[in-house]
Amino acid sequence: METNKVGYVLLVSLLLILWATAFVAIRHGLESFSPANLAFLRYLVASASFGIIAIPGKFKAPQWKDIPSILLLGALGFAAYNLLLNYGEQKVDAGLASFIINTSPFIAVVWMVVKKDEHLAKADWVGLIISLVGIAVIIFSKNRSFSVNIEALLIFLAAICQGIYFVLQKGLLKRYQALELTAYSIWAGTIFMFFFTDQPFTELTDADTVHVASLIFLGLFPGSIAYLIVALILSKYKMSNFASYLFLIPFIAVFTGYIFLKEIPSFISFVGGMIIIIGILIKNKLIRFPALEITNKHA
C-alpha cells in the first residue's frame, strides 16, 4: 500500500512539473519560432511519438460516427488552445499564463451547467466569481491606464477552449481509452495547426539549437509523456484524486520561469494570480466556508 502511495505521489509530481515547465519552454521556444510554427512543430513531435505507441496495434480504430467529434476535440483542445496560448505567451510571463490556464476546469463546469448536465453549488459559484476577478486583474493590469492586455485575453480564450475540450471528451471516453482519444485528438489538431504555419521547416533549420531543444522537450514531455502519465493515473485512480493538486502548477511555473528566464511577474499581476488560486481552492473545497456548506445542505 505504501509503495502504491509513493508511486502515485511520484507520478502526480512529475505530471505537475511537466505541465508547469511547458509554459516556460513555450516562452523560450518563441525566441526562435513563430507562435503557429512552434505549436505545429511541437505537436508534430508529439504526433510521431503517439504513432510509435500505436504501432503495436493496441489502439482501437475510431468509429465513423465519432470522427466529427474527434476532429472538434483536435480543433479546440489542441489547435485553438495551443495557437492562442502561444500568441498570448509572446508578451505574458510563463507563470501568469499558467495562472490563467488553470481556470479551464471552471470553464468545463460552467459549460456543463449551460448544457444542464451539472449543477453548481454556491461554493462553486463563489470560487468561479473570485477566479474571474483574478483573471480581470491580470487582463487589465497591463499598465496604470488599465488598458486591456490582449495577450492575457488570448490566453483566457485558450483556457475556454481547453475547458470545453474536457467536457466534450467525456462522452467519447466511454468508448475509447484516454490514450487512444488523446492520440486521435493530437493527430487531428496537428493537421489543423499546419494550415496556420508559414515555412515551419525553414524556421526549424534556422533556429538556435537551444530553442529546438525546447521544441522537442515540449513535444515529448508535456506533449506525450504527460498524457501517458494521465492515462496511467486514470487507470488506477479517479480524476478527482489528483485534480485538486493542479493549483500547484502556476507556482512551479513562476519558480521555473524565474530560474530559466529570469521572469518576475508584476505585483498587481501576481495578486491577480493569487486571487485565481483562492477561487480554485474554494471550488475544490480546500478552503471552506461553513455558511456556504450549510446553505448547500438545505438546497
Number of C-alpha atoms within 10 A of each C-alpha: 6 7 8 9 10 10 13 17 13 12 17 20 15 15 22 22 18 21 22 26 27 22 29 28 23 26 24 23 26 21 13 19 22 17 24 23 25 29 34 27 24 25 29 23 20 26 25 16 17 24 14 10 16 15 9 8 8 9 16 12 10 14 9 8 8 11 14 10 16 25 19 18 28 27 23 23 26 28 29 23 26 28 22 24 28 28 20 25 25 18 14 23 24 31 30 28 28 29 30 28 25 25 25 21 21 24 21 21 21 22 19 18 13 11 9 9 10 12 12 15 15 16 23 22 16 17 24 24 15 21 29 19 17 25 26 21 20 28 23 20 20 19 10 7 8 12 11 15 18 16 21 29 20 21 28 26 20 27 29 24 25 26 26 23 23 18 18 20 20 11 10 15 14 9 14 16 15 20 21 21 21 24 24 22 26 27 22 21 29 24 18 19 24 19 11 16 17 12 10 19 12 9 15 18 10 12 16 14 12 12 21 21 15 21 26 21 21 29 25 21 18 24 24 23 19 20 19 19 16 18 17 15 19 16 12 9 13 10 12 10 11 17 12 15 14 18 20 17 24 27 18 19 27 27 20 21 25 17 12 12 16 11 17 16 18 14 10 16 23 19 15 27 29 18 21 28 25 20 27 26 19 20 25 18 15 11 14 13 11 10 10 14 15 10 12 13 8 6 8
